[in-house]
Amino acid sequence: MEEQFEAFLTGSDNPVEGIVTPIVCAGYGTAYEFKSIDQTLHLVIAKDKDGHWIRIDGTEPYFSGWVDELLEQVKKSKQH
């Protein structure tokens, strides 16, 4: 399994710093869980049956762009 890594998501006022952890999620396989350092934001993304990355869990409200933003950081972490 991949390692945890630091990530930032765009917040309404400032970037939100957090840790991304790869997890195994029933029905989805590998998913990625973002938890903010300040405990205000939680987001879990995974591929759906059509291969599209979607939000499967997390806090409300959330910005729809976070899925793509987090996915880009996951891809970058795999390149290192």
PERALIN-V232094 format. One record per pair of residues at least 12 apart in sequence whose ideal C-beta (glycine too) atoms are under 7 Angstrom apart, sorted by the first residue. I is the first residue (numbers start at 1). J is the second residue. D is the distance in Angstrom with one decimal. If there is no record, write none. Layout:
BEGIN
I J D
I J D
END
This chain:
BEGIN
1 22 5.5
2 22 4.4
4 19 5.5
4 20 6.5
4 21 4.9
5 20 5.5
5 77 4.5
6 19 6.2
7 20 4.7
7 34 6.1
7 70 6.6
7 73 4.6
9 34 6.7
9 41 6.8
9 66 5.2
9 69 5.7
9 70 6.5
10 63 7.0
10 69 6.3
16 36 5.0
16 41 5.2
17 36 6.6
17 37 5.0
18 34 5.0
18 35 5.4
18 36 4.1
18 37 5.8
18 41 6.6
19 35 5.8
20 32 5.5
20 33 6.9
20 34 5.1
20 73 6.9
20 74 6.7
21 33 5.0
25 46 5.5
25 56 6.7
28 46 3.7
28 47 6.5
28 56 6.5
31 44 5.5
31 45 6.4
31 46 3.7
31 56 6.5
32 45 5.3
32 70 6.5
32 74 5.4
34 70 5.7
41 59 5.7
42 58 4.9
42 59 4.8
43 55 6.4
43 58 4.0
43 62 6.5
43 66 5.8
43 70 6.4
44 56 5.2
44 57 4.0
44 58 5.7
45 67 5.3
45 70 5.7
45 71 6.6
53 67 5.6
53 71 5.1
54 67 6.6
55 67 5.4
END
